[in-house]
């Protein structure tokens, strides 16, 4: 017999979903059988869909040995810390992701990515224990491309992560701002509204008319901050606010408007990119997620105290160097 007290990070979920994560080596059919025969919560039998809450006492009528067979070993993935911290409290951590680092793992990198680095840091700090919270891992609520730098916000507990996911997904909760260098002279603020389609085989998107019946809507606001001339052409230091969060949104949208991101091999200007490579040593898009504004939070939520807070990241050294070469001290 095994007894479990449901923690804050484990509560507020269906019984079958909790057990599938807790016994992650067991098939779903076995989980359902356990619920019928081997499990009581607060002394009562429950159904698959029953919700469990923090503080509930769960009794599982199997041996420790059998339980271990149904669980994958808990492994702490050691990942060298490459990120810096823009903000941290008991609920969230806002990391500054460096160039070249994946937000999540993929088939090319399963270990050394930002999510693992943050988890490893939280374990070392004692604010997260995978052995205690088997069914929860701190995770990012937004993601950045490998070669985009800047702010990624993590929920350190289940309630915070759930709220963050909602706030990032909905409009007018968290405003996300990027800094970039656009080719050309953007004459004034641009409010771009179009639709996009994605070619998954080539990992490229196409911008199509907003009235089209296909595609997903994307909205981007670009504001010029400074102008500079270099290599015989104009450039604009640009602040970009994304209203939606689509794949390659800023790069594709600015390119469609005639002001491609400097260094962008997929949507950019070949001649500008050649100059940037030869003269500036830039061989990828210059794009930095530099500011988050918590405009609106749930009034009674765990993160209500963040309302009105702004979090900013410093420009990376390479971005600062290129900015000074093109725009001087502007």
Buried (B, 14 or more C-beta within 10 A) or exposed (E): EBEBEBBBBBBBBBBBBBBBBBBEEBEEEBBBEBBEEBBBBEEEEBEBEBBBEBEBEBBBEBEEEEBEEBEEEEEEBEBEEBBEEBBBEEBBBBBBBEBEBBBEBEEEEEEBBBBBBBBBBBBEEEBBBBEEBBBBBBBBBBBBBBBBBBBBBBBBBBBBBBBBBBBBEEEEBBBBBBBBBBBBBBEEEBEBEBBBEBEEEEEBBEBBEEEEEEBBEBBBBBBBEBBBEBBEBBBBBBBBBBBBEBBBBBBBBBBBBEBBBBBBEBBBBEEBBEBBBEEBEBEBBBBBBBBBBBBBBEEEBBBEEBBEEEBBBEBBEBBEEBBEEBBEEE
